[in-house]
Amino acid sequence: MNEERLRAAGIDYDGALMRFVQKREIYEKYLRKFLDDTHEAEALQAYRAQKLDEMQERVHALKGVSGTLGLIPLYKITAEIVQDLRTGNTQDLERKVARMQEENQKIREAIGGA
């Protein structure tokens, strides 16, 4: 994989690689598997149905995956959304959901092109 392309998308390649005990092949395998991750789609479906508890669960799962893989921009926005949902703050939710989608797409493109 092209590490520079991944880093340019905001992926903390080195930090994540440390979590994978410097096993580059395994880390990159899980990066590729991320392309099949459905948590965002499930979160969006719950959001559209106004099932915010379910949405919170899906976004929380996406936060965990993105944190483990070093997908920092996606991790940060999912952490904000989870915190907002936990406190019942939905005032800025639409904007944050759109940002989550943008970051997810950007990262998927970087992984797919790396």
ZAKOLDREN-606456 format. One record per atom (N, C-alpha, C, CB): residue in one letter; x, y, z. Coordinates in steps of 0.2 Angstrom, whole numbers, padded with zeros to 4 digits, always signed. Each point is the difference from the previous one (the first is absolute). Glycine has a CB too. Layout:
% ZAKOLDREN-606456
AXYZ/...
% end
This chain:
% ZAKOLDREN-606456
M+0004-0006+0000/M-0004+0006+0000/M+0004+0006+0000/M-0009-0006+0006/N+0007+0011-0009/N+0003+0007+0000/N-0001+0004+0006/N-0001+0000-0012/E+0006-0001+0017/E+0000+0003+0006/E-0001+0008+0000/E+0007-0009+0005/E-0004+0012-0010/E-0001+0007+0000/E-0007+0002-0002/E+0012+0001-0003/R-0015-0004-0001/R-0007+0001-0002/R-0004-0001+0006/R+0002-0004-0012/L-0001-0001+0016/L-0004-0001+0006/L+0001+0006+0005/L+0001-0013-0002/R+0005+0015+0003/R+0002+0005+0004/R-0004+0007-0002/R+0011-0006+0003/A-0011+0007-0009/A-0003+0006-0003/A-0007+0000+0001/A+0009+0000-0009/A-0012-0005+0010/A-0007-0001+0002/A-0002+0001+0007/A-0001-0007-0010/G+0007+0008+0014/G-0001+0001+0007/G+0000-0007+0004/G-0007+0010-0002/I+0010-0015-0001/I+0001-0006+0004/I+0006-0001+0003/I-0007-0005-0008/D+0007+0004+0015/D+0006-0001+0004/D+0003-0007-0001/D-0005+0009+0008/Y+0008-0009-0014/Y+0003-0007-0002/Y+0005-0003+0005/Y-0002+0004-0012/D+0006+0001+0015/D+0005-0003+0004/D-0003-0002+0007/D+0009+0008-0006/G-0013-0003+0009/G-0003-0002+0006/G-0005-0006+0000/G+0000+0012+0002/A-0003-0013-0008/A-0004-0006+0000/A+0004-0006-0001/A-0009+0007-0005/L+0014-0006+0001/L+0005-0006-0001/L+0003-0002+0007/L+0003+0004-0012/M-0002+0000+0016/M+0002-0002+0007/M-0005-0004+0004/M+0007+0011+0000/R-0013-0009-0001/R-0006-0004+0003/R+0000-0007-0003/R-0006+0010+0002/F+0008-0011-0008/F+0001-0006-0003/F+0007-0004+0000/F-0009+0004-0008/V+0012-0001+0014/V+0007-0003+0001/V+0005+0000-0006/V-0006-0007+0009/Q+0005+0012-0013/Q+0005+0001-0005/Q-0001-0005-0006/Q+0008+0005+0008/K-0014-0009-0008/K-0002-0005-0005/K-0003+0004-0006/K-0001-0010+0009/R+0005+0012-0013/R-0003+0004-0006/R-0005-0004-0004/R+0011+0006+0000/E-0010-0012-0001/E-0005-0004-0004/E-0006+0000+0003/E+0009-0007-0005/I-0009+0005+0011/I-0007+0000+0004/I-0003+0006+0000/I+0005-0009+0007/Y-0002+0015-0005/Y-0003+0006+0000/Y-0003+0002-0007/Y+0008+0004+0009/E-0004-0005-0014/E-0003+0002-0007/E-0006-0005-0002/E+0012+0004-0003/K-0012-0010+0006/K-0005-0004-0001/K-0007+0003+0003/K+0008-0010+0000/Y-0007+0012+0006/Y-0006+0003+0003/Y-0002+0007-0003/Y+0004-0006+0011/L+0001+0010-0013/L-0002+0006-0004/L-0004-0002-0006/L+0011+0005+0004/R-0009-0010-0008/R-0004-0002-0006/R-0007-0003+0002/R+0011-0003-0006/K-0011-0001+0012/K-0007-0002+0002/K-0004+0006+0002/K+0005-0011+0004/F-0002+0016-0002/F-0004+0006+0002/F-0005+0002-0006/F+0009+0004+0008/L-0007-0005-0014/L-0004+0002-0006/L-0007-0004+0000/L+0011+0002-0006/D-0011-0007+0010/D-0006-0004+0000/D-0004+0001+0007/D+0005-0009-0007/D-0003+0014+0011/D-0003+0002+0006/D-0007+0003-0001/D+0011+0001+0005/T-0016-0003-0002/T-0007+0002-0001/T-0002+0005+0006/T-0002-0010-0007/H+0006+0011+0012/H-0003+0004+0005/H-0002+0007-0002/H+0008-0006+0007/E-0005+0009-0012/E-0002+0007-0002/E-0007-0001-0003/E+0012+0004-0001/A-0013-0008-0004/A-0006-0001-0003/A-0006-0002+0005/A+0006-0004-0010/E-0005+0000+0015/E-0004-0002+0005/E-0002+0006+0004/E+0004-0011+0000/A+0001+0016+0002/A-0001+0006+0004/A-0005+0004-0004/A+0011-0001+0006/L-0009+0002-0012/L-0004+0005-0005/L-0008-0003+0000/L+0011+0003-0007/Q-0011-0009+0006/Q-0007-0003+0000/Q-0004+0002+0006/Q+0004-0010-0007/A-0001+0009+0013/A-0003+0001+0007/A-0001+0008+0000/A+0006-0010+0005/Y-0001+0014-0007/Y-0001+0007+0000/Y-0007+0002-0004/Y+0013+0002+0002/R-0013-0004-0008/R-0006+0001-0004/R-0007-0002+0003/R+0008-0001-0010/A-0007-0005+0014/A-0006-0002+0003/A-0001+0003+0007/A+0001-0011-0006/Q+0003+0016+0008/Q+0000+0003+0006/Q+0001-0005+0006/Q-0007+0009-0005/K+0010-0014+0004/K+0002-0005+0006/K+0007+0002+0002/K-0008-0010-0005/L+0008+0015+0009/L+0006+0003+0003/L+0004-0005+0004/L-0005+0011-0001/D+0002-0015+0005/D+0003-0005+0004/D+0004-0005-0004/D-0009+0001+0009/E+0006-0003-0014/E+0003-0005-0005/E+0006+0003-0004/E-0011-0006-0001/M+0009+0013-0001/M+0006+0003-0003/M+0006+0001+0004/M-0009+0006-0006/Q+0008-0004+0013/Q+0005+0000+0004/Q+0004-0006+0001/Q-0006+0008+0006/E+0003-0014-0006/E+0004-0006+0000/E+0004-0001-0006/E-0009-0005+0007/R+0006+0006-0013/R+0004-0001-0006/R+0006+0005-0001/R-0011-0004-0005/V+0009+0010+0007/V+0006+0005+0000/V+0005-0001+0005/V-0008+0009-0004/H+0006-0012+0009/H+0005-0002+0006/H+0005-0005-0003/H-0008+0003+0009/A+0004-0008-0013/A+0004-0006-0002/A+0005+0003-0006/A-0009-0008+0003/L+0007+0013-0007/L+0004+0003-0005/L+0006+0003+0003/L-0010+0001-0008/K+0008+0003+0014/K+0006+0003+0003/K+0005-0004+0003/K-0009+0008+0003/G+0007-0014-0001/G+0005-0005+0003/G+0004-0003-0006/G-0008-0003+0009/V+0005+0002-0015/V+0004-0003-0005/V+0005+0005-0003/V-0010-0007-0003/S+0007+0013+0002/S+0004+0006-0002/S+0006+0002+0004/S-0010+0004-0006/G+0009-0005+0013/G+0005+0002+0005/G+0006-0006-0001/G-0009+0006+0008/T+0007-0012-0008/T+0004-0005+0000/T+0005+0000-0007/T-0008-0007+0007/L+0004+0009-0012/L+0004+0000-0007/L+0004+0007-0001/L-0009-0008-0004/G+0008+0012+0009/G+0003+0007-0001/G-0003+0004-0005/G+0010-0006+0003/L-0016+0006-0004/L-0004+0004-0005/L-0002+0006+0004/L-0004-0010-0007/I+0009+0014+0008/I-0001+0006+0005/I-0006+0005-0002/I+0012-0001+0002/P-0013+0003-0008/P-0005+0005-0001/P-0007-0004+0001/P+0007+0006-0008/L-0008-0012+0006/L-0006-0003+0001/L-0001-0002+0008/L+0001-0005-0012/Y+0004+0003+0015/Y+0000-0001+0007/Y-0003+0007+0004/Y+0010-0009-0001/K-0007+0014-0001/K-0001+0006+0004/K-0008+0002-0001/K+0012+0004-0002/I-0014-0004-0004/I-0007+0002-0001/I-0005-0005+0003/I+0003+0006-0011/T-0001-0013+0010/T-0005-0005+0004/T+0000+0001+0007/T+0002-0008-0009/A+0004+0010+0012/A+0000+0001+0007/A-0004+0006+0002/A+0011-0004+0001/E-0011+0009-0005/E-0005+0006+0001/E-0007-0002+0000/E+0009+0008-0005/I-0011-0012+0000/I-0007-0002-0001/I-0002-0004+0006/I+0001+0000-0013/V+0003-0005+0015/V-0002-0004+0005/V-0001+0004+0007/V+0007-0010-0005/Q-0002+0015+0006/Q-0001+0004+0006/Q-0007+0004+0000/Q+0013+0001+0000/D-0014+0002-0006/D-0006+0003-0001/D-0006-0004+0001/D+0006+0008-0008/L-0006-0014+0005/L-0006-0004+0001/L-0001-0002+0007/L+0002-0004-0011/R+0004+0002+0015/R-0001-0002+0007/R-0003+0006+0004/R+0010-0007-0001/T-0008+0013-0001/T-0003+0006+0004/T-0006+0003-0002/T+0011+0002+0003/G-0014-0005-0009/G-0006+0002-0003/G+0000+0006-0004/G-0005-0005+0010/N+0011+0007-0011/N+0001+0006-0004/N+0000-0001-0008/N+0007+0004+0009/T-0013-0003-0012/T+0000-0001-0007/T+0000+0006-0004/T-0007-0010+0003/Q+0008+0015+0000/Q+0000+0007-0004/Q+0004+0000-0006/Q-0002+0005+0011/D+0008-0008-0011/D+0005+0001-0006/D+0001-0007-0003/D+0006+0009+0006/L-0011-0014-0005/L+0001-0007-0002/L+0000+0000-0007/L-0006-0004+0010/E+0002+0007-0014/E+0000+0000-0007/E+0007+0001-0003/E-0013+0003+0000/R+0015+0003+0002/R+0007+0002-0003/R+0005-0005+0002/R-0003+0012+0001/K+0003-0015+0005/K+0005-0005+0002/K+0000-0006-0004/K+0000+0005+0012/V-0007-0007-0013/V-0001-0006-0004/V+0003+0001-0007/V-0010-0003+0007/A+0009+0008-0010/A+0003+0002-0007/A+0007+0000+0001/A-0010+0007-0003/R+0013-0005+0008/R+0008+0000+0000/R+0002-0007+0001/R+0000+0012+0005/M-0004-0016-0001/M+0002-0007+0001/M+0000-0004-0007/M-0005+0000+0012/Q+0000+0002-0016/Q+0000-0003-0006/Q+0006+0002-0005/Q-0013-0001+0001/E+0014+0007-0001/E+0006+0003-0004/E+0007-0003+0002/E-0007+0011-0001/E+0008-0012+0008/E+0006-0002+0002/E+0001-0008-0001/E+0000+0009+0009/N-0006-0012-0008/N+0000-0007-0002/N+0001-0002-0007/N-0008-0002+0009/Q+0005+0006-0014/Q+0002+0000-0007/Q+0007+0001-0002/Q-0012+0003-0002/K+0014+0002+0005/K+0007+0002-0001/K+0005-0005+0002/K-0003+0012+0002/I+0002-0015+0004/I+0004-0005+0002/I+0000-0007-0004/I-0001+0005+0012/R-0005-0006-0014/R-0002-0006-0004/R+0004+0001-0007/R-0011-0002+0006/E+0011+0008-0009/E+0003+0001-0006/E+0008-0001+0001/E-0010+0008-0004/A+0012-0005+0009/A+0008-0001+0002/A+0002-0007+0000/A+0000+0011+0006/I-0004-0015-0002/I+0001-0007+0001/I+0000-0004-0007/I-0004+0001+0012/G-0002+0000-0015/G-0001-0003-0007/G+0005+0002-0005/G-0012+0000+0003/G+0015+0006-0002/G+0005+0002-0005/G+0007-0001+0002/G-0008+0008-0004/A+0009-0011+0010/A+0007-0001+0003/A+0002-0006-0002/A-0002+0007+0009/
% end
